[in-house]
Each structure stands twice: as C-alpha cells, then as structure tokens.
Amino acid sequence: MGGARPSNVHLDVAWTADQVDERAVAGSTAVAIDVLRATTTMAALFEAGVAAVWPATEIDEARALAERLGDQALLAGERGGVPPSGFDMGNSPLEIRPEKVRGRHVVLTTTNGTRAIHRAAGAERLATAAFVNAAAVVEWLHKHTRERLYIICAGTQGKFSMDDALCAGMIAARFVEEHSESERIELSDAAAAAIGLYERYAGEIGERVAACRHGRNLAALEMEKDVSYAVQIDRCGVVPVRSLEEHATIVRGERQG
C-alpha cells in the first residue's frame, strides 16, 4: 500500500514520449500509455499468465536480452506494425495464447510504447495503462500516488496521437473524480486539456481511435480487430508495474480488486 497521501497532488500529462520532462517525472508516480498497441498487449499478456515482460527500445537489445534469458523467453514486438524477422510474436493482443505464454518471460520491443516506458526511468513508481485496464490502473494510482502523478502518452513516431491522449484523459478524469475530499488535485494545462478531450469524446472512443492516424495505419495492415480489442474499456483487472531486477527494467502484473 502507498500509505498516507498529502492534501495536494499535482497531475501532469506529456503528449509524447519525446516531451517527457525528466525533472517532472523524477520521483513521481508515472503511467505510460500506448493504446495501439504496446500497453494494451502488455495487459493482455498478464491476463494470459505471463511471468514478466521485459521492455526493450531496440531490436538488437531485445534479441540479446531474449538470448540471455534463454528458453523461458519469448521475443515479441513490431516495427512498422509487423513483427521483425525471427520474432516469436508480434505486438497484437489477439496473437496471445495462454498455453503459449503462461509462466514465460516476454521480451517486448515496439516503435513507440517501450520508448515511453524507458523515458520514465526516473519515476519512483511506473505502471502501464490502456483502455482495457483503466479502472484497475486508477485503483492502483490511488494506492500509490503521493505528491505527483505524471501520465506519459507514447504518441506515434514522436507526434501527438489521439488514442493515447483520450486514454490519458480517461485516467486523469477518473483519478480526479474518485479522489478523497481531503485531497486537492492540481492540474497542469496539459492534464486539464486531456480531461477536456476525453469528456468531449467519451461516448465515441471506438470511433475516434479507429479514425486516428495509428488506427488507420493498423487498418491498412488488416489489423482492425486489434483496434476493436484496444477500445474494450475495463476488460482487464491487472496492472503491469515496473520493477528493477538484474540491473534491467522488468514489468510484472499486479491484480486489483
């Protein structure tokens, strides 16, 4: 449990991984979001019973890590939406088979999402979020957030991405709505904008995500079903949470509720 919280919590949002302010993220409770598809896939992996996910920023780094982990490891990820040569899996939640991944370690590298995780290296605590586990993430945040909450949108190739921004707005809005009466939430301009964006489109999340640039890119790759999966709000009760083991970033699942 996170223990007693102060009366003020500052909530900020970075629209892309490149915009992360290292001073702001340092010591904070942080949330990394890549709806299409890394953080959605991570939630699905833990629902399917994986032991751990190891996020890697580069393909060569991922290959080396998987080799070091040995037979227990599966290599997963994408570049340009498709798995690199020799990978065991792509970055699709629909590829996940419990009988294949249960108890295994998955090394994951993606174009945007795993970069966002590593950009939050200075955070005191870090979880990953998507629409599919939004309620569980907010529950976890209320246990662990102290003075500062920093929500990081992965973005798409360094640019603003509507899917991540809407999810950030949902997480922020729910966090504010459910806060204790003794607490005051101080919103940055970006956090207020994220909440406003979510409230404007809360009734049409699926349509907005499908219509965004990343959603259209996946449709062009005939991966529309991945988008449909990613907008199933609150279907998962697990929160992927970072820990540091063996001098590397590793993510393990924490079930809420």
Salt bridges, closest charged atoms under 4 A:
ASP18 OD1 - ARG115 NH2 2.58
ASP21 OD1 - ARG23 NE 3.79
GLU22 OE2 - ARG119 NH1 3.66
GLU47 OE2 - ARG255 NH2 3.12
GLU124 OE2 - ARG125 NH2 3.19
GLU124 OE2 - ARG146 NH1 3.52
GLU139 OE2 - LYS143 NZ 3.67
GLU183 OE1 - ARG5 NH2 3.30
GLU186 OE2 - ARG184 NH1 3.02
GLU204 OE1 - ARG208 NE 3.01
ASP226 OD2 - ARG37 NH1 2.70
ASP234 OD1 - ARG174 NH1 3.00
GLU245 OE1 - ARG252 NH2 3.00
GLU246 OE1 - ARG68 NH1 3.21
